[in-house]
């Protein structure tokens, strides 16, 4: 089961809320860097998306969230986005998105 688009859009808004960014280059050669620099002329935030028990559409994240640099290694990221899913008693799914700050954002895990 894929993560609902509403959860993906919530992730977009969470990532868009970061007002500053840290310099860096993309680690994935298949992903093109954003065409425009982030506000303030700084490089985009480097994000590692980690899906646990959830089928995430990583291609959707990489194409629709283009204002960040997606990295494949958590050690290279400024922000670790942890998405988990679990079944509910009513037969549905509960998704949880945790945003964990790393490097310059260490200790920042809220908006």
Secondary structure, DSSP 4 states (H G I P E B T S, - for coil): -BPPHHHHHHHHHHHHT---------S-TTSPPPSSPPGGGPPPPEEEEEEESSB--HHHHHHH-TTSEE-S-GGG-SEEEEEEEEE-TTS-EEEEEEEEE-GGGTT----
